[in-house]
């Protein structure tokens, strides 16, 4: 089991030489149908739990992606730089939803818009998955891709010089959006893949009437409220430089900086998750749930009580008692244990050395 909670960075973007506005697509699952039964609308359109279904053969999902009007003008010169009075309503791009199952190496996808042109607004299509191809979890993410080449005659007609920085080749990434996760089968308690990591705009999330998200100036948010069984760590896309380095960093310096950011965030995240898991530990329960609780103590117990023979359950019970009797001593113990696990000083030293060598 690794020393940090797993960060799913399934796709590492490169530094783009062309206009690319990441995170601008709004993506959701509208409904799904199991083996041709009546379609069901999910309670959470970004996180779907299908573990209750057994023996199914196919599931059909209706997927929706909203394309902002401003996005097309930013990444497609045919719209954004057109010299005509009324620029076109459509541009040469495809809205694609790609799926990836890590357990079976299956990749699937569908193009939501018809043809090779897309306009602002919501597009939708269906995606069917087979039980034979999927296990554990399916992750879906939307992409906006250029569909047709930007030819030289078009560049001239738009008044673009030879040094313009718009994407020219079909398949070039223009934007993406937050992923949707579909749980297919239940995970064994103690799995290390216990923290979902996503990015979203806190400013946009706060437009909802009832939102758990903090103000838009915050850097991250650990969501334990909406689904206490499945914690989600959100990075705030409103801080573009932070998110860009963590997800898109290119080269050793960016990687070291990303590690610094990651340690800065994970230190309080680990502390909070440890305290919550200890507070909620029930030594009389038949099963230790939710699964992230034992996973936390499996990785941290040796740092909490160094030199003492304490199993993860015993460490949780001892910390629970200490939190009740002496909160100051208990929180200091958690802080020191997290530092022992993450070793933040090593990352700072590596970064400082790299800066000195530049």
N, C-alpha and C positions, 0 to 999 in steps of 0.2 A: 504494500500500500504506500503510495507516494507521500511526501511530507507536506504537500499542500493540497487543498481541495481542488479537484480537477477544473481547469478552465477550458471550456470547449471553444477553441479557436480553430474550427474545422476548415476555415478558408482564410488564408493569409494573403491579403491584397498586396499588390506592389504599388510603388509610387507611380502615379499615372502621369503620362506626358500629355494628356488631353483633359478637357473639361469632364469632371466626374463628380456628381453630388451624391455622396453616400447617405443612406438612411432616410431618403425622402419618400419612399413608397410605403403606403399604409396597406397592410396585408392581413386578411382574416379568413377563417373557415366559416362559410355561411351555413352549410348543413352537410350531413353525411348520411349514407344509406348502407346498411349491412345486408349483403346477399339479396339485394332487390327489395328489401322491406321499406316501409314508409320512411321518408327522410326525417332526420332529427336535427334540430338546431342545438348546437353545443352551448353549455352554460358559460364556458370561457372560450371565445372564438380564437384564442391564441395558444391555448394549451388544452389538449384533448386527451382524456383518459379512456382507453378502450379495453382496459384489462378485464372488465366485467364480461366481455363477450368471449365465448368459447366456441371453437369448432367452426368459425366462419371461413368462407372461401375468398370472398372479394368485398372490398369496401370502396364505395365511390364518394369522393369528396367534391363539393362545390366550393371553389376557391375564388376569392375576390381580391382585387388589387386596385387601389385608388391612385391615379397619377395626377399630381398637382399641375396646374396650368403653368405655374412659374418654372417648374422643373424642365419642361420641354424647351422653353425659351432659353434656359441656361446651357443646355447640353447639345441642342440641335441648332446649328446656324441657319438651317432652312426656315426656322421659326424665329429664333432670337435675333438674327442679323439680316433678315430680309429687308430689302429696300423698297418693296412694294407697299402701297398704302395699307392694304389689308393682308397681313401675313397669313400663310396657310394654317388651317385648324389642325392638320395632321402632320406628323413628321416620320421619317424613316426609322422606326424602332419597333422592337418586339418586347412585350411584357411576358417574362418567362418565370414560372415557378419551378424550382428544382428541388428534388427530394433526395435525401441521403440516409441510408440505414447503415450504421457503422458495423453492426454485428454480422450482416450478410454481404456487405460491400455493394449492396444494390443502390443504383442511382436511377432516378426516374424524374420525369418532368413534363410540363405541358406549356404551350404558348397560348396565352389567354386572349390576345387580340387577333382578329381575322386579318390575314394578309400581312404585308410588310409596312403598314402605316399604323400609327397610334395617335389618338387624340387625348386630351385631358379628360378626366372623369374616371368612372369605375368600369373595369373590365372583369369578366368572369369566365370560368370554364370548369370542366370536371377533370378529376384525376382519379384513376382506379388503381388500387394496389391489390396484389394477390397474397394470400397467406403463405404461399410457398416462397415468396421473395423477401419477406419482412420479418424481423424479430426484434424484440426488446423495445426499440424506439425508432421513429421516423421523424426526421427534421426537415421542414420545408422552409424555403426562403425565396423571396421574389427578387427578380433582377430586371433592369431595363437595359436592353442591348441594342446597339445600332444594327439595323437590318440590311441596309444597302450602302454601297461605297459612296463616299463623297468625291465626285469626279471633278477634274480640274475645270471643266467648263462651268460646273455649278459653283465652284469656288469663285470663279471670275465674275459670274453673274451676281453673286452676293457681295462682291467687293472685298473678298478675303485675300490678304496677302499671303505670300509663300510661307511666312513664319507663324501662321495662325495655329492655335492649339486645340482645335476641335478634333474629335475622333473621326477617322476617315474610313476605317475598315469594318466590314460586317462582323458582328460578334463582340465588338469593343464594349466594355462595361461602362454604362452611363450613370447608373444608380442602383441601389438595392434597398431593402427594408428589413425590419425585425423579423425573426424567424417564428414559425409555429412548430410546436413540439407535440408529437402524437405518441402516447405511451401505449405499446402493444401488449407487453407482458410485464408482470410485476418483477421488481428487482429484489435480490436477496438483501436482507438487512445487513448493514455494514459495508455496502458498496462504496467505493471512493468517489463515484460520480454522483455526488449528493448536492451539489450547488450549481444551479443553472445560472449562466452568466449571459446577460443580454445588454444591449444598448438602446436607449430611447431618449427622446427629448422631454425633459421634465417640464419645460414650458408648455409643450403640447399636452402632456398628461394632465397638467393642472387645469386644462380647459374643461375637464369633466366636473360635474357637480359634486360627486363624492369620489375623491381620489386619495389614495394613501401616500402619494408622492410628495416629497418636500419641495421647497421653493426652487426656482430655476437656477439659482446661483450655487446649489449644492453639487458636489462632484459625483456622488454615488448614493445608492439607496438599497439596503438589504430588506427585501420584502418577506416578512414572516407572517403577515396578516391575512392575505387573501387565500393562501393555501399553506397552513403551518406544516403540512407534510412534505412540501416541496419548496424549499427556500430559493429565492431568485435574487441575484445581485445585479442591479442595473447601474451601468455607467451613463452619465448624463451627456448626451450628444450635443447639448448646448455649449459645452466646453470642447470645441472641435479639435483643438490641438492635443488635448489629453487623449481623447478617444482615437484620434488618428495615429498617435504613437503606439498606443496599446494594441490596436488592431492592424495598423498598416505600416508599422515601423520597418525601415529598410536599412540594414547595416548594423554593425556591432554597437555603435553609439546609441542608436534608437532602441535596440534590444535591451541594453543596460538601463536606459531611461525607463522603458516599459516595466522592467523588473522593479525599479524603484517605486513607480506608481502602484504597481501591483502589491508590493509589500506594504506601502502606506495604507492602502485600502484594506488589505486582508488582515492586518494586525487588529483593528477594531472589529472587523467582521468575525474573526476567529474568537475574540474575547466575548462578543455578544452571543454567538452561537453556543459557546461553551457554557456560559452562565444560564442561558435558556434551557439547554439540555440538562444541566444539573438541577435547576429549579423544578423541572417537570419529570425528573426521574422517579419511577415507582418501583421499588425493589420487590414488591409483592405481585407485580404484573407477570402474566405468563409469557409475554413477549415484549421485548424492548423496542418500542416504536415511538415516533416514525424513524425510518431507517437512518436518517442523517444524525440522530442522537448517538447511537453506538459508534457510528463512523467517526464522529468527532473525538470521542474518548479513546477509540482504538489508536488514533494517531497522537493524542495529546497526553494520555495518562502517565507515560513514563517521564514526561517533563513536569507534570503537576506534582508528583510525589517521587522525586529522584531518590534512589537508594532504598525505597520501600517496595515491598512485594504487594503491589496493588493492581488487580485486574481492572479493565475498563469499568465493569459494573461497580466494583468496590471503590474506584476513584470517583465515580459519579456520586455514589452515596456519601462518601467522605466530604466531597466538595459541597454537596447540598447542605450537609450539617454545618460546615464551616461558614457558608454564606448566611445561614440563619444566626449563628452565634457571633461571628466576627466578620462582617462584610468587608471591612478595610483589609484584613489579612487575606481573605479569600480572593478579593479582586486583585491584590498585589500578586498572589500566587498565580492567578490566571494570566496576568500581564507578563510575568517572568516565564511562564510555560510557553506562551505564544512566541516570545522572543527566542526561546530555545528551539522551537520548532522551525520558525521561519528564518532565523539567522539574518536579520535585516542589516546588521553591521557589515556582513560580507558583501552585500549588494552595494552599500554605500561606498565601501572601500574600492570595489571594482570600478564603480562609476567615477570616483575621484581619480583613480589611477588613469582611467581612460581619458578624462579631461586633461590631466597633466601631460599626457602623451600627445595631445592634439597640437 
